[in-house]
Each structure stands twice: as structure tokens, then as C-alpha cells.
Amino acid sequence: MKNKRFLSLAVAALSLFAGMTALGGNRVSAAAEETDGSSGTTLESNEDVSTRGIFTSLSLSINGGDGKVWATVRNDITIFPATVQVIVEIYYSEEYQESYENMTVADRQATTDLNMGKTIVAEASTNGRELYWEGHMLCKIDNKAWETRSTGTIHCGPDGEYLGII
């Protein structure tokens, strides 16, 4: 009986993993939620991190309004406990740039463990100017290698309103 229950749970977890893999990816817009993080980029922990989690899905989005633009990383799902280190950054430029590497960083936030359902947000004021913006994320899950993702460059007006994707 225990073997059947374990097998059923394993099949359900693998099915969920396959479904989330097929649905994963970046989103271009989302509203910011509760912020969970701290300033800075130093991510150090005394915890012995080993591979524990089976699957983690993070989403990166960029949005604006009320004179601000923000990039949000959300831990959509983590199957089994995992340590999810995240750095989220928001970059701007007066002229279109192909990459955030040629832009100016406006804000950077980091956390040593972004729990499932939580978000971390990097936010900046437009200062009443029409600018180009890009969100960028670095993440490390357990002892795996660091990964990066970017939203791509978007054009926002002085109020943070979306003017288009470049």
C-alpha cells in the first residue's frame, strides 16, 4: 500500500513538473506584489546548500505606472524545498540599447532565498522622462550554476506607461 501511494505521488510530481516545464517562460507584464528581499548583491549563507528541490519555476516581468517602472521576479512554484537565490535589476537608457549591459542600473535587489509564491522587486522613478527600460534577473537554485534572464527592452513614457516593445 505504501509503495502504491509513493508511486502515485511520484507520478503526480513528474506530471506537474512536465506541465510546468511546458508552460514556463518570461512574462512581459505583471503587477507587483508583496516585496520579499533586501538591498545589495552579496548573497552569502552559512547553510550547507545541496540539491534538494526537484523543480523551480521563476517568472520575470517588467511593468510601470505612477511615474515608476519595476522588474519583478516571482517564485511561481518549487517542488520540494530548495534555496532560491535571486538578484533582480532594473536598467534604463535615454536611447534604445540592444542589451542591458549598455544601460544604467537604476535599482538592484537581492535575496538569499525566494520562497514559493513570493516576489522581489527592483523599482525606479522615471523622473518624468520617456526612457527605455529592461529588467534583468540572476538566480541560483541550490548548488546549481547561476542563470540569467532579461525581459528585453521596452519603451515607457514619463508616467511609466508602456509605449512599446523594441
Short mmCIF file of the C-alpha atoms (twelve columns), coordinates in Angstrom:
data_MODEL
# 
_entry.id   MODEL 
# 
loop_
_atom_site.group_PDB 
_atom_site.id 
_atom_site.type_symbol 
_atom_site.label_atom_id 
_atom_site.label_alt_id 
_atom_site.label_comp_id 
_atom_site.label_asym_id 
_atom_site.label_seq_id 
_atom_site.Cartn_x 
_atom_site.Cartn_y 
_atom_site.Cartn_z 
_atom_site.pdbx_PDB_model_num 
ATOM 1   C CA . MET A 1   0.000  0.000  0.000   1 
ATOM 2   C CA . LYS A 2   2.829  2.431  0.847   1 
ATOM 3   C CA . ASN A 3   4.579  1.629  -2.452  1 
ATOM 4   C CA . LYS A 4   1.404  2.393  -4.420  1 
ATOM 5   C CA . ARG A 5   0.945  5.697  -2.587  1 
ATOM 6   C CA . PHE A 6   4.602  6.663  -3.175  1 
ATOM 7   C CA . LEU A 7   4.346  5.691  -6.845  1 
ATOM 8   C CA . SER A 8   1.157  7.769  -7.225  1 
ATOM 9   C CA . LEU A 9   2.836  10.792 -5.621  1 
ATOM 10  C CA . ALA A 10  5.931  10.363 -7.804  1 
ATOM 11  C CA . VAL A 11  3.805  10.178 -10.985 1 
ATOM 12  C CA . ALA A 12  1.838  13.269 -9.900  1 
ATOM 13  C CA . ALA A 13  5.045  15.217 -9.186  1 
ATOM 14  C CA . LEU A 14  6.550  14.259 -12.551 1 
ATOM 15  C CA . SER A 15  3.329  15.217 -14.340 1 
ATOM 16  C CA . LEU A 16  3.327  18.591 -12.607 1 
ATOM 17  C CA . PHE A 17  6.999  19.054 -13.489 1 
ATOM 18  C CA . ALA A 18  6.336  18.274 -17.160 1 
ATOM 19  C CA . GLY A 19  3.352  20.620 -17.247 1 
ATOM 20  C CA . MET A 20  5.237  23.487 -15.618 1 
ATOM 21  C CA . THR A 21  8.183  22.991 -17.978 1 
ATOM 22  C CA . ALA A 22  5.857  23.286 -20.961 1 
ATOM 23  C CA . LEU A 23  4.202  26.423 -19.534 1 
ATOM 24  C CA . GLY A 24  7.364  28.115 -18.167 1 
ATOM 25  C CA . GLY A 25  8.949  31.256 -19.562 1 
ATOM 26  C CA . ASN A 26  9.185  35.008 -19.209 1 
ATOM 27  C CA . ARG A 27  6.149  37.224 -18.934 1 
ATOM 28  C CA . VAL A 28  6.225  40.729 -20.260 1 
ATOM 29  C CA . SER A 29  3.866  42.350 -17.747 1 
ATOM 30  C CA . ALA A 30  2.503  41.688 -14.285 1 
ATOM 31  C CA . ALA A 31  1.501  43.724 -11.291 1 
ATOM 32  C CA . ALA A 32  3.973  43.889 -8.431  1 
ATOM 33  C CA . GLU A 33  3.025  42.079 -5.255  1 
ATOM 34  C CA . GLU A 34  4.412  41.857 -1.749  1 
ATOM 35  C CA . THR A 35  8.129  42.535 -1.862  1 
ATOM 36  C CA . ASP A 36  10.351 39.986 -0.166  1 
ATOM 37  C CA . GLY A 37  14.026 40.901 -0.301  1 
ATOM 38  C CA . SER A 38  16.825 43.153 0.815   1 
ATOM 39  C CA . SER A 39  19.128 45.663 -0.844  1 
ATOM 40  C CA . GLY A 40  22.542 44.734 -2.124  1 
ATOM 41  C CA . THR A 41  24.061 41.965 -4.147  1 
ATOM 42  C CA . THR A 42  26.006 39.976 -1.569  1 
ATOM 43  C CA . LEU A 43  24.458 36.548 -1.352  1 
ATOM 44  C CA . GLU A 44  26.141 34.543 1.335   1 
ATOM 45  C CA . SER A 45  24.799 31.844 3.580   1 
ATOM 46  C CA . ASN A 46  26.347 29.595 6.184   1 
ATOM 47  C CA . GLU A 47  23.875 26.880 5.242   1 
ATOM 48  C CA . ASP A 48  25.264 23.781 3.512   1 
ATOM 49  C CA . VAL A 49  23.385 24.020 0.222   1 
ATOM 50  C CA . SER A 50  22.868 20.809 -1.686  1 
ATOM 51  C CA . THR A 51  20.450 19.878 -4.439  1 
ATOM 52  C CA . ARG A 52  17.145 19.304 -2.702  1 
ATOM 53  C CA . GLY A 53  14.473 20.759 -4.952  1 
ATOM 54  C CA . ILE A 54  13.209 18.833 -7.956  1 
ATOM 55  C CA . PHE A 55  11.824 21.799 -9.900  1 
ATOM 56  C CA . THR A 56  11.582 25.584 -9.508  1 
ATOM 57  C CA . SER A 57  9.798  27.960 -11.887 1 
ATOM 58  C CA . LEU A 58  10.652 31.660 -11.669 1 
ATOM 59  C CA . SER A 59  8.984  34.350 -13.753 1 
ATOM 60  C CA . LEU A 60  10.478 37.730 -14.631 1 
ATOM 61  C CA . SER A 61  8.254  40.639 -15.618 1 
ATOM 62  C CA . ILE A 62  8.509  44.375 -16.187 1 
ATOM 63  C CA . ASN A 63  5.752  46.931 -15.692 1 
ATOM 64  C CA . GLY A 64  5.239  50.614 -14.946 1 
ATOM 65  C CA . GLY A 65  2.868  53.333 -13.833 1 
ATOM 66  C CA . ASP A 66  2.560  56.301 -11.478 1 
ATOM 67  C CA . GLY A 67  5.945  57.638 -12.614 1 
ATOM 68  C CA . LYS A 68  7.813  54.382 -11.912 1 
ATOM 69  C CA . VAL A 69  8.991  51.262 -13.722 1 
ATOM 70  C CA . TRP A 70  9.695  47.971 -11.946 1 
ATOM 71  C CA . ALA A 71  11.021 44.494 -12.636 1 
ATOM 72  C CA . THR A 72  9.556  41.629 -10.628 1 
ATOM 73  C CA . VAL A 73  10.761 38.080 -10.063 1 
ATOM 74  C CA . ARG A 74  8.204  35.648 -8.677  1 
ATOM 75  C CA . ASN A 75  8.822  32.111 -7.467  1 
ATOM 76  C CA . ASP A 76  5.793  30.520 -9.117  1 
ATOM 77  C CA . ILE A 77  6.446  27.002 -7.853  1 
ATOM 78  C CA . THR A 78  9.119  24.986 -6.104  1 
ATOM 79  C CA . ILE A 79  8.719  21.226 -5.800  1 
ATOM 80  C CA . PHE A 80  10.409 20.068 -2.593  1 
ATOM 81  C CA . PRO A 81  12.454 22.538 -0.556  1 
ATOM 82  C CA . ALA A 82  15.127 24.483 -2.424  1 
ATOM 83  C CA . THR A 83  17.297 27.505 -1.745  1 
ATOM 84  C CA . VAL A 84  16.487 30.064 -4.449  1 
ATOM 85  C CA . GLN A 85  18.960 32.969 -4.528  1 
ATOM 86  C CA . VAL A 86  17.772 35.862 -6.708  1 
ATOM 87  C CA . ILE A 87  19.121 39.227 -7.837  1 
ATOM 88  C CA . VAL A 88  16.693 41.439 -9.778  1 
ATOM 89  C CA . GLU A 89  17.790 44.626 -11.525 1 
ATOM 90  C CA . ILE A 90  16.094 47.390 -13.498 1 
ATOM 91  C CA . TYR A 91  18.102 49.277 -16.150 1 
ATOM 92  C CA . TYR A 92  17.313 52.420 -18.160 1 
ATOM 93  C CA . SER A 93  18.676 54.374 -21.107 1 
ATOM 94  C CA . GLU A 94  17.689 57.552 -22.944 1 
ATOM 95  C CA . GLU A 95  18.285 55.798 -26.278 1 
ATOM 96  C CA . TYR A 96  17.436 52.266 -27.356 1 
ATOM 97  C CA . GLN A 97  20.107 49.713 -26.436 1 
ATOM 98  C CA . GLU A 98  20.310 46.085 -27.589 1 
ATOM 99  C CA . SER A 99  21.389 44.890 -24.142 1 
ATOM 100 C CA . TYR A 100 21.068 45.932 -20.504 1 
ATOM 101 C CA . GLU A 101 24.892 45.825 -20.426 1 
ATOM 102 C CA . ASN A 102 24.879 49.170 -22.296 1 
ATOM 103 C CA . MET A 103 22.299 50.704 -19.945 1 
ATOM 104 C CA . THR A 104 22.453 52.297 -16.483 1 
ATOM 105 C CA . VAL A 105 21.361 50.253 -13.467 1 
ATOM 106 C CA . ALA A 106 18.617 52.125 -11.582 1 
ATOM 107 C CA . ASP A 107 17.935 49.610 -8.781  1 
ATOM 108 C CA . ARG A 108 19.129 46.211 -7.636  1 
ATOM 109 C CA . GLN A 109 17.517 43.982 -5.021  1 
ATOM 110 C CA . ALA A 110 18.642 40.568 -3.771  1 
ATOM 111 C CA . THR A 111 17.514 37.741 -1.526  1 
ATOM 112 C CA . THR A 112 19.267 34.595 -0.362  1 
ATOM 113 C CA . ASP A 113 16.036 32.561 -0.550  1 
ATOM 114 C CA . LEU A 114 12.907 33.494 -2.505  1 
ATOM 115 C CA . ASN A 115 10.159 31.216 -1.232  1 
ATOM 116 C CA . MET A 116 7.339  29.861 -3.388  1 
ATOM 117 C CA . GLY A 117 4.639  32.459 -4.040  1 
ATOM 118 C CA . LYS A 118 6.877  35.378 -3.022  1 
ATOM 119 C CA . THR A 119 8.234  38.175 -5.201  1 
ATOM 120 C CA . ILE A 120 11.215 40.501 -5.199  1 
ATOM 121 C CA . VAL A 121 11.042 43.860 -6.986  1 
ATOM 122 C CA . ALA A 122 13.581 46.370 -8.320  1 
ATOM 123 C CA . GLU A 123 11.896 49.741 -8.873  1 
ATOM 124 C CA . ALA A 124 12.925 53.129 -10.247 1 
ATOM 125 C CA . SER A 125 11.393 56.531 -10.901 1 
ATOM 126 C CA . THR A 126 11.113 57.785 -14.471 1 
ATOM 127 C CA . ASN A 127 11.839 61.311 -13.182 1 
ATOM 128 C CA . GLY A 128 9.217  62.481 -15.686 1 
ATOM 129 C CA . ARG A 129 11.252 61.294 -18.683 1 
ATOM 130 C CA . GLU A 130 10.496 58.996 -21.620 1 
ATOM 131 C CA . LEU A 131 13.090 56.198 -21.363 1 
ATOM 132 C CA . TYR A 132 13.957 52.677 -22.439 1 
ATOM 133 C CA . TRP A 133 13.888 50.037 -19.684 1 
ATOM 134 C CA . GLU A 134 14.988 46.445 -19.209 1 
ATOM 135 C CA . GLY A 135 14.584 44.039 -16.300 1 
ATOM 136 C CA . HIS A 136 17.309 41.511 -15.552 1 
ATOM 137 C CA . MET A 137 17.443 38.527 -13.197 1 
ATOM 138 C CA . LEU A 138 20.242 36.324 -11.888 1 
ATOM 139 C CA . CYS A 139 19.229 33.198 -9.990  1 
ATOM 140 C CA . LYS A 140 20.904 30.228 -8.348  1 
ATOM 141 C CA . ILE A 141 18.869 27.249 -7.220  1 
ATOM 142 C CA . ASP A 142 20.537 25.077 -4.580  1 
ATOM 143 C CA . ASN A 143 24.084 24.279 -5.760  1 
ATOM 144 C CA . LYS A 144 23.346 24.619 -9.480  1 
ATOM 145 C CA . ALA A 145 25.063 27.248 -11.657 1 
ATOM 146 C CA . TRP A 146 23.879 30.854 -11.777 1 
ATOM 147 C CA . GLU A 147 21.362 31.556 -14.557 1 
ATOM 148 C CA . THR A 148 20.336 34.878 -16.105 1 
ATOM 149 C CA . ARG A 149 17.223 36.160 -17.854 1 
ATOM 150 C CA . SER A 150 16.166 39.519 -19.229 1 
ATOM 151 C CA . THR A 151 12.807 40.963 -20.186 1 
ATOM 152 C CA . GLY A 152 14.034 42.625 -23.348 1 
ATOM 153 C CA . THR A 153 13.939 46.383 -23.815 1 
ATOM 154 C CA . ILE A 154 10.643 48.255 -23.550 1 
ATOM 155 C CA . HIS A 155 9.834  51.920 -24.124 1 
ATOM 156 C CA . CYS A 156 7.991  53.778 -21.332 1 
ATOM 157 C CA . GLY A 157 6.601  57.293 -21.132 1 
ATOM 158 C CA . PRO A 158 7.138  59.865 -18.370 1 
ATOM 159 C CA . ASP A 159 4.387  58.352 -16.228 1 
ATOM 160 C CA . GLY A 160 5.827  54.839 -16.629 1 
ATOM 161 C CA . GLU A 161 3.171  53.986 -19.205 1 
ATOM 162 C CA . TYR A 162 4.063  51.299 -21.725 1 
ATOM 163 C CA . LEU A 163 4.834  52.705 -25.186 1 
ATOM 164 C CA . GLY A 164 6.011  49.505 -26.869 1 
ATOM 165 C CA . ILE A 165 8.462  46.632 -27.090 1 
ATOM 166 C CA . ILE A 166 11.580 47.262 -29.107 1 
# 
